[in-house]
Amino acid sequence: MPDYSLLEKLLFPPVHLDREKLAACVRGKTIAITGASSGIGERLAYLMGEYEVRLILIARREDKLRSMQKGIEGDPAMRAKVVVAAADLRNESEMNAVLSQLQQLPDGLDILVSNAGLSIRRPIEASLERYHDFTRTMAINYFAPVRLMLALIPVLRERKGQIINISTINTALIPLPYWAAYQASKQAFDTWLRSAAPELHAMGIATTSIYLPLVRTPMIEPTASYRDMPAMSADHVSQLIAKSIYSRRSRWSPWWLVFGQLASLTGRGVWERVMPGVLRKRRDKHGSS
Ligand SMILES: NC(=O)c1ccc[n+]([C@@H]2O[C@H](COP(=O)([O-])OP(=O)(O)OC[C@H]3O[C@@H](n4cnc5c(N)ncnc54)[C@H](OP(=O)(O)O)[C@@H]3O)[C@@H](O)[C@H]2O)c1
């Protein structure tokens, strides 16, 4: 159990991971994880490294992926074989190289964990000269997973495989100020996958959307206000992703999200009236951010 505060224990109850069931379910399978070099993807790679699987680790930092490969394959308690596929998934030729590697795997691909992501928190006033913030978040949070899916659906169909998308609870809540680039791009892929899911299920491919609250990873480090907020640990998240592999459930979200959704639905008018005043006061006190 992670080192949680009392509030975190209530908000994030433990996952019961049936390790025998997981081992039986994944034995001999091939699992690709994007964004494997850090945070959630890294912890998931180490967790799945304990099982008899082939792991394909995808991210830009090749040195980090290679040292993970060494750590997993060099540890006698670990059983996975690891393949490193270093690539910037926003770069067309690097993406194409990863796709052909994944399409030519001798044993096919069983599970694709779409986890790589970029978050940006920036007020609109500070974004006026930064159109590239919107293109780069869309590039990695939307276009990259769409490209991966389109190329890999035939491979996944052959193995009755599974797509696991690492999404955020914000897709179900009132969008927050300062997060327009990130939230719009995460929402875009969540909608894409939910729209495609019935067609994928008809092909025998399972889909799982994991709606995460705040998770303590390098992604949230630049946001000072998140330091004292309740957050899940990346190890805890990796366990619930692992559990979704044998349960093949279509979605996971924290138990309390439904209350947030209700508040988002009923409180939109109040929110829209109150927020501009709150932001004006904050701007007067701290400047534009
Ligand atoms: N942390 C949270 O509070 C939170 C909450 C809800 C949802 N999520 C979602 O969880 C997922 C994982 O985030 P995290 O918190 O674990 O963040 P993280 O520690 O920053 O990890 C992000 C991963 O994405 C990879 N990545 C980023 N840009 C890439 C690119 N252009 N090409 C290839 N790989 C790229 C990074 O590797 P390289 O830098 O080596 O490329 C890294 O491995 C994201 O999709 C995020 O939206 C996070």
Ligand as a Chemical Component Dictionary entry (heavy atoms), coordinates in Angstrom:
data_LIG
# 
_chem_comp.id                   LIG 
_chem_comp.type                 NON-POLYMER 
_chem_comp.pdbx_formal_charge   0 
_chem_comp.three_letter_code    LIG 
# 
loop_
_chem_comp_atom.comp_id 
_chem_comp_atom.atom_id 
_chem_comp_atom.alt_atom_id 
_chem_comp_atom.type_symbol 
_chem_comp_atom.charge 
_chem_comp_atom.model_Cartn_x 
_chem_comp_atom.model_Cartn_y 
_chem_comp_atom.model_Cartn_z 
_chem_comp_atom.pdbx_ordinal 
LIG N1  N1  N 0  -0.081 12.338 -13.624 1  
LIG C1  C1  C 0  -1.367 12.620 -13.576 2  
LIG O1  O1  O 0  -1.876 13.315 -12.662 3  
LIG C2  C2  C 0  -2.302 12.082 -14.639 4  
LIG C3  C3  C 0  -3.689 12.200 -14.428 5  
LIG C4  C4  C 0  -4.560 11.721 -15.396 6  
LIG C5  C5  C 0  -4.059 11.122 -16.551 7  
LIG N2  N2  N 1  -2.702 11.032 -16.738 8  
LIG C6  C6  C 0  -2.225 10.435 -17.980 9  
LIG O2  O2  O 0  -1.327 9.383  -17.676 10 
LIG C7  C7  C 0  -0.429 9.200  -18.774 11 
LIG C8  C8  C 0  0.988  9.013  -18.244 12 
LIG O3  O3  O 0  1.378  10.216 -17.591 13 
LIG P1  P1  P 0  2.415  10.285 -16.373 14 
LIG O4  O4  O 0  1.732  11.006 -15.293 15 
LIG O5  O5  O -1 3.007  8.955  -16.131 16 
LIG O6  O6  O 0  3.447  11.319 -17.010 17 
LIG P2  P2  P 0  5.032  11.297 -17.262 18 
LIG O7  O7  O 0  5.742  10.730 -16.074 19 
LIG O8  O8  O 0  5.347  12.675 -17.692 20 
LIG O9  O9  O 0  5.199  10.291 -18.482 21 
LIG C9  C9  C 0  4.854  10.637 -19.788 22 
LIG C10 C10 C 0  5.423  9.591  -20.715 23 
LIG O10 O10 O 0  5.058  9.928  -22.054 24 
LIG C11 C11 C 0  6.231  9.853  -22.869 25 
LIG N3  N3  N 0  6.141  10.801 -23.976 26 
LIG C12 C12 C 0  5.860  12.126 -23.897 27 
LIG N4  N4  N 0  5.939  12.694 -25.119 28 
LIG C13 C13 C 0  6.280  11.696 -25.984 29 
LIG C14 C14 C 0  6.537  11.653 -27.382 30 
LIG N5  N5  N 0  6.468  12.755 -28.144 31 
LIG N6  N6  N 0  6.846  10.462 -27.941 32 
LIG C15 C15 C 0  6.937  9.338  -27.177 33 
LIG N7  N7  N 0  6.717  9.320  -25.857 34 
LIG C16 C16 C 0  6.402  10.483 -25.267 35 
LIG C17 C17 C 0  7.371  10.220 -21.917 36 
LIG O11 O11 O 0  8.603  9.657  -22.326 37 
LIG P3  P3  P 0  9.828  10.455 -23.031 38 
LIG O12 O12 O 0  9.922  11.794 -22.388 39 
LIG O13 O13 O 0  11.008 9.551  -22.781 40 
LIG O14 O14 O 0  9.448  10.505 -24.462 41 
LIG C18 C18 C 0  6.940  9.521  -20.638 42 
LIG O15 O15 O 0  7.361  8.187  -20.659 43 
LIG C19 C19 C 0  -0.611 10.423 -19.683 44 
LIG O16 O16 O 0  -1.358 10.047 -20.813 45 
LIG C20 C20 C 0  -1.399 11.390 -18.822 46 
LIG O17 O17 O 0  -2.221 12.246 -19.601 47 
LIG C21 C21 C 0  -1.813 11.478 -15.808 48 
# 
loop_
_chem_comp_bond.comp_id 
_chem_comp_bond.atom_id_1 
_chem_comp_bond.atom_id_2 
_chem_comp_bond.value_order 
_chem_comp_bond.pdbx_ordinal 
LIG N1  C1  SING 1  
LIG C1  O1  DOUB 2  
LIG C1  C2  SING 3  
LIG C2  C3  SING 4  
LIG C2  C21 DOUB 5  
LIG C3  C4  DOUB 6  
LIG C4  C5  SING 7  
LIG C5  N2  DOUB 8  
LIG N2  C6  SING 9  
LIG N2  C21 SING 10 
LIG C6  O2  SING 11 
LIG C6  C20 SING 12 
LIG O2  C7  SING 13 
LIG C7  C8  SING 14 
LIG C7  C19 SING 15 
LIG C8  O3  SING 16 
LIG O3  P1  SING 17 
LIG P1  O4  DOUB 18 
LIG P1  O5  SING 19 
LIG P1  O6  SING 20 
LIG O6  P2  SING 21 
LIG P2  O7  DOUB 22 
LIG P2  O8  SING 23 
LIG P2  O9  SING 24 
LIG O9  C9  SING 25 
LIG C9  C10 SING 26 
LIG C10 O10 SING 27 
LIG C10 C18 SING 28 
LIG O10 C11 SING 29 
LIG C11 N3  SING 30 
LIG C11 C17 SING 31 
LIG N3  C12 SING 32 
LIG N3  C16 SING 33 
LIG C12 N4  DOUB 34 
LIG N4  C13 SING 35 
LIG C13 C14 SING 36 
LIG C13 C16 DOUB 37 
LIG C14 N5  SING 38 
LIG C14 N6  DOUB 39 
LIG N6  C15 SING 40 
LIG C15 N7  DOUB 41 
LIG N7  C16 SING 42 
LIG C17 O11 SING 43 
LIG C17 C18 SING 44 
LIG O11 P3  SING 45 
LIG P3  O12 DOUB 46 
LIG P3  O13 SING 47 
LIG P3  O14 SING 48 
LIG C18 O15 SING 49 
LIG C19 O16 SING 50 
LIG C19 C20 SING 51 
LIG C20 O17 SING 52 
# 
